[in-house]
């Protein structure tokens, strides 16, 4: 680089401007040193001396360039070369995808609402002014029924495998703040959205919370908190749950729906106390299963059981009671019985009801709840409602319009929002499993709505798609032999893993019970019977528990109570050693504490591709066409104009391709791996089912951990390795007492069902 000017100052400025425009990748460069030199006051004044550089150490402070444009081009090039790699696709994303058109919101006089102005006051203003307790009482005293919109969380979790991106919520957020100003809350965080954001969407869940909070200041945000499990699938040390709630409240969560997957009160107490300390609204939740209108068929979960549980929660000084009907089992007659009985016993308690519409009776059941005394009902925007999602907002609001239960939400506002979500659902159609109609078999298998579509996809991924009815039947059987559980994440995952295990191994429920001592169960099943999730209603089936956990430790009482406090300081040191000093925020520590592997993978992808949550969804899912030009805003005032030119030939020796772009008019080339070029596949040895000394994989999966080495002595059922498939881990146990004679697997190997894992020489 050579620059000149009429004066030293003009030459300096021209050189500095040129350096700012330069991008050098793949080799070390002294650009950062030159920029610091040219910006140094002493250098600018011209009063340098011969040892100036030696005497000015700040010139050597390395500037870390973000290289956001280069990282984005790498992702776009990867997408062009390999197609969309986001897991959970039922079909490939279509070509020519477009962003949904934003609707025009009209006021009561038919005039367009200026959604760039501050939105009308909402229930969050009441909360911020009065505090949680007074807020709850204001809700109870409100005339009419309030609604919570689940579109931003549970609706897409139930319909689109939780794949909705922050970008598409962010675009509609200002309009939502005006259209839904009378809503009790927007459910938009927690549950599966936390890990899926990092795991599959390459987004930071805390950034989502911050960005949406800034755009919707008037409506409370509600999250789903799994009690002592926080937003994970197991128990954590207590200080993790307390710190998580503190940070969630700080970043914008107002109402915490606290539930436990087994209705285990000791786990609920921890979550309730953590929310109280964070100064959040406590919505303590009873998970509903069975049928209170038919106690003869469902003798375990009777009306008295639920009333007693509610009494225990009310004694904990909660703000709101939640009824979480996660499978859509609450029929209209049962709704009147349950809600009516709670209202009679607790006249001042706000009641918030959640259901799923899997069987098609959701709107009728929720109207029955409102008439029986419920204060708040969960609904989803029309095009994101129905089947495994929540009941239809437009139908419910229209049915009660003008009555004493009027929701205060204009149907015209719902229609405006619906026009956006109709287009958005089409944009995400590659993640839609195609559940087209109601399924009343849910009253038999009791599968939660949020699990139904995910389990269907998992079954297809494991080669069980054609046996979906068998999986549903096995789900019923697995629930029966577990003792008839309350089924919601993570307990529902236990039953789902159990069901897929039974179908993969062609086992009936009775065969599982009789052969339990010799079977290699999924890890989630073993840990459940150990007590890692807490204690189920009525306790564990003792004989089956003993056969499954064998010599493993048994946890009595609340799991987290026996755990040592989590060392956040050590975690920060470890993460900053890995990702750089000062790179880890307090919220990152929580993400890593809850999901250590997922967080590391997310950090690695962000370093490779940058912040992908900023790009429009069509560019995230679908590759560019040749000569297509796009514009991406990285931040205010920082825009990239990108044109895709060509895809280069395969370099066979490196299995890479060059992808040619123009970036802001300048040619740029990125090199990406071509994942279609596979190494030669080596056929794996199959285990002989008749040879009891050979251990075969019980189902397809990747080897993530090996517990033994050649020469180790093992007992029958002792853990040999751990397989992972679609977030389900299975601990594979030795087939017999003996010595490991040969190991046929390594960490990272992908096994099919029946592939040989090891040989055990019996003594």
N, C-alpha and C positions, 0 to 999 in steps of 0.2 A: 504494500500500500504506500503510494507516494502522493502527498498532498501539498499544494502551494497556495499562497494568498498574497495580497498586496502588503499585508502587515503580518507580524508574528501572531497577533491575536486572531486574525482571520484564518491563517493557516492552522492554528491550534483548533479553532472551532470546527473547521472543515474536517480535520483529521478525526476529531472526536465524533462528529456526526457520522462519518464513514464507518468508524469502528462499531458504533451502535447498530448500523445496518448489517454488519458482517455476521454470518453464522458459520462456524467451523465445527464439524462433527468428526468423531473417530480418531482424532489425534489431539495431543496436548497443545495448548496455545497460551501465549502471553498477553492475549487481548485484555484480560482483566487488569494486568499490571500497567499496560499502556493507558487504559482508561483512567486508572487512579493517578498516574503520572500527569496526564493532561488536565486533570481536574484539581491538582494540588495547588494551593494558593501561592506557595513559594515558587513553583515552576511557572505559574501564570505571571507573577511579578517580574520574572527574569533574573532573580537574585540567587540563583543556585551556586553551589561551590563544587569543587572536584569530588568530594566524598558525600555529596548530597544524598545519593541513593542509599549508600551504606548507613547514613545517619537518619534515614526516614523509614523505619520498619513498617509503618502502616501502608506503605506502597505494596507490601507483599502479603497483605491480608487478602486471601483468596475470595473472590466473589463467586457465589454459586449461581450459575445461570439456570433458569427454569426450563428453557428450551421447549416451551409449550407447543410452539408450532411444529417442531420436529417430532415431538411425541405424538401429536395428533395425526400427522402425516403417516407415522408408523402404524397407528391403528387403522386408518383408512386404507393404507396399503395392504395390511393384513386381511382386512375385510374383502378387498378386491381379489387377493390371491387365494383366499381360503373360504370365503363366505362367512356367514354369521356363525359364531361358535358359542353363543349364549345357550346354556343348558336349559332344558324345559320346552324346547320347540316341538310342537306336534307336526307342523309342516314348515317348510322353508319360508322365510319372509318374502312377500311379493316384491316385484320391481315397480319402480315409479311411485313409491310411497310418498304421501304428502302429509304435512302437518294439518291437524284439524283446524277448521275455520273458527275463530272466536265469535261467539254470538253477541248480538246487541241486546242489552237489558233495558226493558222499558219500565217506566214508573206507572203509577195508577192512572195518570192522565195520558198515557201513550207516548210520552216523550222519552228520548234516549237518556239513560243514566250515565253520567260521566264517572266511570269507575276509576279514574286516576285521582279522584278526590278522596278525602278521608271517608271511610264507610260509616254508616249509621251506628250509634251505640248498640252494643249487644250484651249478652249475658256475661261476657268476660269483664266488661266495665263494672258490673255488679260485684263480681268476685274480687277484682282489684280494690274496689272501694270498701267492701264490707268484710272480706275474709271468708274462708271456707264454710264455717258453721252458718253464718248469716246468709251466705249464698244458697246453701242447701234449703234453708227455711223459705227463702224467697221463691225457690223452685216449687216447693210444696204448696205455697199459697197462691201460685199462679193459676189463673182460670184458663182452662183449656189444656190440651196435651202438647208437650214439647217433643221435638224430634231430634235425634242425632243422625247425621249423615255418615254412613260407613264407606262411602265411595272411595275415599283416599286410603283405606286400609283393608277391612275385611271383605269388601265387595270384590276387589281385584285379587285378594288372596284366595277367595273361593272360586273365582271364575277364570283367572289368568295366571295362576301359579305364582302370585305375588310379584309379578314382573313389571308393574307400573313404575315408571321412572319419575324422579323429582321434576324433571323438565316439564312434563305434561301436567303435573299438578300446579307447578309454578305459573304456567301460562294462564290457567283458569282461576287462579287464586284471587286476584283483585275483583273479578266478577262475582265469585262465590262470596266474598266478604260483604258485598252489597245484597246479593240475591238471598242469602241464608242468614241475614242479620238477626232474625228471630229464632234461630236454631239454638238448642241447648248446647250443642258441641259438634265438632267435626272429629271423627275418629280417624287418626292419621299416622299413628306411630305404635311401636311395640309389636308383640306377637312375632310372627315370622318375618315381618318387614325388616327387622333389625339385621339379622344375619343374611337374608337374601340380598339386601342392598349391597353388602360387601361381597358376598359369595358369587353372585350371578350378574348383578348390574354394575359392579365396579364403582359403587357410590359410597359415600360416607353417610351413615344414617344420622349422625349428629348435624352434618351440614344441611341435610334435608329439613330437619327440625328448625334450624336457625333461619333458613331461607323462607320457609313457608310462614313462620311466625312473623317475620318482618312484613309480609304481604297481607296477613289476616290478623290485625290487632284486636278485633272486636268480638270474635267468636272463640269460646274456650276450645282448646285442643284436648282430646282425650286419648290416652294410650292404654294398651292391654299389658298388664303386669302379671307375670305368672308366679306371684307370691314369692316364696323362697327361691324360685327358679329364675327370677328376674325376667330376662327375655331369652333364656337358654333352655336346654333340654335336661338339665340335671340340677342338683343343689350346689350352692356356692357358699363360701364363708359369709357370715352375716355382714361383715363390713363392706363386702362387694355390693350387696343389695342396698345397704344404706347409702353408700356413695353413689350408686347408680340413680336412685331416686332423687338425691340432692342435685345431681347434674342435670337430670331430665327436667326437674322443676326449674332450674336456673335457665335452661335453654328453651323453655316455652311450654312444657306440658302443664296443664291445669288440673285435669281430672284423671285420676289413676283408677282404672278398673282392676281391682286386686282379686285374683281368683287362685284357687289351687286345683290341680287336675284330679285330685281325689277328694275334694271338699274336706281336707285335713286341716282342722282349725289351728293346730300349732304352726303350720306353714303360713296360714292366712294371717295369724297374729304378727309374724315378722314383717310381712309386706305392709300391713296396716300401720304398724309402728314406724316403718321406714318412710312411708308417705306422710304421716303426721309430722315427723321431724323435718321433712322437706317443705312443710307448710302447703301441701297439696290437698285437693279435695279427695277424700277417701270414699270410693265406691266399692265397698266390700261385696263380694259376689258369691252367690250360690249357684253352682252348676247343676242344671236340671237334666235328669234322665228318667227313664221309666214312664209311668202314666198314672198320675194321682187320681184320675177318674176311673181307673180299673185296678184297684189294689189286689184283686185276686190273681191277676196276671203278673203284676209287678209288686210283690209283697215286701221287697227290700226298701224301696224308695217311696214311702207313703207320704200323705199330707202331713202327718204328725212328725215324720222325720224332718221334712223341710221346715216346718214351723219351729221345731226345737233348734235347728241349725240357725235359723234367722234370729231366734232369741239370743243365742250365743254371740252372734255378730253385733247385734244391737247393744249388748252389754259392753262391747269394746268401744263404744262411743264413736260409731262411724257416722259419716255425713249422709250417704246415700246407699240404698240397698240395690244391688244389681242382681237380676235373674238372667243367667246365661244359658239359654237353650241352644247349645252348640250344634245339635243335630236336627233341630226343627221337629222335636217330638211333642211340643206343647200344643195340644189340640184345643179348639175353642172352649169346650166344656171344662177341660182340665185347667185352662187359663182362668176361667171365672172362679173355679174352686180355689186355686192356689193364690191368685192375686187378691181375691175377695177375703180369704182367711187372713192373709198378712195385713191387709188394710184394716180389717176389723181389730186385730190384735195390736197393731202399731199405727194409729191414725195419723201421727205427725211425721212418719218416716217417708221420705221421698223414695219412690220405687221406679227403677229403670229396667226395662225388659229388652232382651236381645234374643233374636231367633234366626233361623235359616228357613228358606222356603223350599227345601228339597222335595217335600211331599205335595206342595202346592196349596197348603192351607194357611200360609203365613199371614196374609192380609186379614183373613177372618179371625185368626187367633189374636192378632195384635189389636184389632178393634175390640175383641172381647176383653183383653187386658185393660184397655183404656176405659171401657165401661165399668170394669170391676175396681178401678181406682189407681191404675198405674199413672205416673206423672210423665214419664219419658219413654219413647219407643224408638228403637233402632230401625232405620230404613235406608235404602240405597236409591240413588237416581235411577229412573226407569230402565234405561238401557244397560245399567250395571246391576240390575236386580233380578230376582227370580231364581228358580232352581236352587243351586247350592249357596247362592248369595242371600242377602236380606230381602224381605218383602218390598214391593214396589212403592216408592215414595208417592208418586203421582196418584196411584189408586187409593192409598190410605188417606192422603190429604184431601182428595176430592170427595171421598166417602163421608168424611167428617166435617166438610166445609159448611159453615153456617150453623153448626150444632154447638152444644155446650163444650164439645171436645175439639173445637176448631184449633188448628195448629198455628195459625198466624203466618204460614208460609204461602205466598201467592202461587197458584198453579202456573201462572205465566212465567214466574221465575224458574220453576222446576222445568218447564218446557224449554226455556232458553239454555239452561245448563245441560239438559238432556241432548240438545242438538250437538253440543261439543262432545259429550261422552259417547254418543252413537258413532261418531267418526273415530274417536280414540279407540273404542273397542275393535273396530275394523283394523286399525293400525297395528294392534297387538294380536290379531287373529292367529298368528303363528303359535301363540301360547294357549289358545283356547282349545280344550280337549273335546269340545263339541257335545257337551251334555245338553240335549235339545229339549227335554221335557221333564216333568215331575217324576219322582220315583218313590212310590209309597212303600217300597220294601225297606225304606229307612226306618220304619216303625219296627222292623225286625232286626236289622243289623246295627242300627243306632250309630252309624258313622257320622262324625261331625262334618258340617258343610265345608269347612276350611280344609279338611283332610280328603274329602271325596275325590276332588279333581287331582290333587297331588298324588294320592295313592293310585289312582287310575294311570297317571303318567309313569309312576314308579313301576307298576305292574307291567306296563308296555315295555319299559326299558329293560326289565329283567326277563323279557320273553314270555310274560304271563298275560299279555293283553287279550288274547283269545279266550282266556279263562277268567275274565273279570267276574262273571257270576259265581265262579268257584271261590274267587278271592272274597267276595261279599259273604258267601256262606261260611267260609273259614273265619272271617272276622267275627261272625256271630258265635261260632264254636270257640274261638280263642277267648272271647269275652266270657263265655260260660265257664270254661275251665279255670279262668283267672278269678272267678268268684263274682261276676257281674259288676264291672267297674263303672265309675264315673269316667267318661271317655272324652278327654279334651287334651290338647298338647300340654305336657308330654306323655300323659298316660295313654292317649289315643295312638301315639306313635308306637308304644309298646304292643298294643293289640294289633296294629297294622303290620308291624314287623313280624309278629307271631303268626299272623294269617298268611303272609307271603312265604314264610318259612314252611308252614304246613302244606301249602299248595305246591311249593317247589319240591318238597320231599314226599308228596302224595300221602300225607298223614291225616287221619281223622283226629278229632278231639280225644276220643277214648284211647287211640293208639299213642298219642302224645303222652297222656297220663301214664299208661302202662310201660312206655319205653323211656320215660323222662330221664332216668339215671344214666342212660347211654347216649343221649342225643346232644349235639352241639348247638345250643340255642343262640339266637341273636344276643348281642351284648346288652341291648336295651331291656330284653326280657330278664336276663340274669340279674341285672342291676335293680330292676323293679322288685323282683322277689327278695333281693337282699335288703330292700328298704330305702334305696337311694331317693325315691320320690316321696317317701313318707308312708303312712299307714292307711290302707284302703278301708272303706266302710265295712265293718264286720270282720276285718282282719284278712290274712292270707289263707288260702287253702293249704293247710300245714303239710300234708304228705307231698303235694306237688312242689311246694316251696323247698322242702328238704331235698327232693330229688334233683331240682334244678340248680340250687346254689351249692350243694355238696359241701366242700370244705371252706367255701368262701365266707367271709365275715358277714354277720347279720347286723343290721342297724336297727336299734330300737328307738322309737321316738323321732323327733325332728332331726333330719340328717345334718343340717348346718350347725346344730348346737354343739356337735363334737369336733367341728373343724377349727383348725388354727386360723387366726386372722390372716388375711391375704397381705403379702408384703408388696405394696405398691411402689415403695422406694426402690426395691431391688428390681422390680419389673421395669421401672423407668430406666435404670442403669443398663439393663440388658437390651432394651429396645433402642436406646440411644447409641449403644455400641454397634448395633446392627444397622440402624437407619440414619444415624448422624446426630450430633449434639444439638439440643434445642428443637429437634424435629417432632417431639412427642408432646401432645397436649394432654391435659387431665382426662378428657373424654376418650382419648386414644388408649389410655391405660385401662379403662373399663371395657372397651371393645376387645382388647387383647386378653384381659382377664376372663371374659366370658367366652371368647372364641379365639384362642391363641393361634391355631393353624390358619383359620379363615382370615384373621387380621394380617398375618405375615404374607399370605398370598395376595391379599388386597393391596398391601403396601408395595409389593413387588410389581404388581400390574400398574399401579399408579405411577411408579417410577418409570415404567416402560412406556405407558400411553398418556400419562397426564390425567387431568380431571375430566373424565368422559361425561360426567353429568351435565356439562355445559353444552354439549352438542345436541341438536334436534334428534328425535327418535328415528326418523327415516334414515339419517346418516349413521346412527348407531346400529341399526339392524340390517340395512341393505347396502350393497356396494355401489359405488358411483359408476355411472356409464361413461364411456369414452367421450371426452370433450365436455362433460358436464361441469359447470362452474357453480360453486357454492360460496356462501359467506358465513363465517362463524365468528361470533362475538365472544372473545375470551374475558373481557371486562369492559366497562364503559370507556370508550375511546380506543380500544384495542380490538380491531377487526382483522380477520384474515380472509383474503379472497383466494380460493383454491380451485384450480382446474386440473382434472385428471386427464393425462395425456395418453399413457400407454402402459401395458404390463409387459415386462421384458421376458426373455426366454429363461427356462430353468437352467441354473448352474448345477449340473449333476454332482459335481464333486462336493458342493456345500449344501445342496438341497435348498438353495435360495433363489429368489427372483428379485430383480430390480423393478420398482414401480416409479413411473415418471410423472411428476406434477409440475404445475406452475404455482408458485406461492407469491402473491402480490406482484405478479408479472415476472418473477425471476424463476428460472428452472431449478427444480429440486428433485433429487433422487433418493429414495429410501430402499433399503434392502430388507426383505422379510423372508421368513422361513415358509416353504411350501409344504404344508402338513399332509398333502396328498401323497408325497413321496415317503413311503414307509420302508423301514428295514425289512429284510427277509424274515418272514414269519416262521418260527420254529414250532412244529407240532408238539404239543404237550403230551406227556404220558398220562394215560387214564388209569384211575384206580380200579382194581378188580373188586366188585361188590362182594364177591364170595370169599375174598381173602380178608379176614378180620385184622390182619397186621398192616394192611394198607389203609391210609387215611385219605379219603377223597374230599374235595370241596363240597360242602352241602348246598351251595348256591353260587351263582356267578358273583364276582367281585374282585377288587384289587387288594393285594396283600399290603397292609399298612404297618404291621408289626409282627415280628417273629419272636416267640417266647422261649424257644429251646435251641439247642445246638446238637450236632451229631455227637453221640456218646452220652447224652443226658439220660438219667433215669426218670421215667414218667409213670404216673398212675392213670388208669382209665378216666377219661374226662378232664384231665389236666390240660390247661391251655397250651396249645402248640403255636397258633398264630391267630391274627385278627384280620378278617376280610371286611372291606367296606364297599357298599354299593348304594348309591342314591341316598347318602346320609344315614344309611342303616349299617351298623357295625355288627359283625358276628364273630364271637370267640369260638374257634374250632378246637375241640378237645381231642386228646389222644384216644384211639380206638380200644386200647387195652393197656394193662400194666406191662412195662418192659423198658427197653433202651432204644433211643432214636438211632436207627441204623443208617438212614439216609434222608436228607432233606432235598426236595425237588422244587423248592420255591425260593424266591428272594423278594425283598421289599420292593414294591412297585410292579410286580408281576400281575397281569390280569388273568384270572382263572375263570374257566367255565365250570358249571356244575359237574362234579365227577372227576375233575382233574386231580392227579395224584399230588398230595402235599408232602407226605413222608412215609417211611417204612418204620415200623416198630417191631423190634425183635423181642419176642416174649421170652421170659426167663423160665 
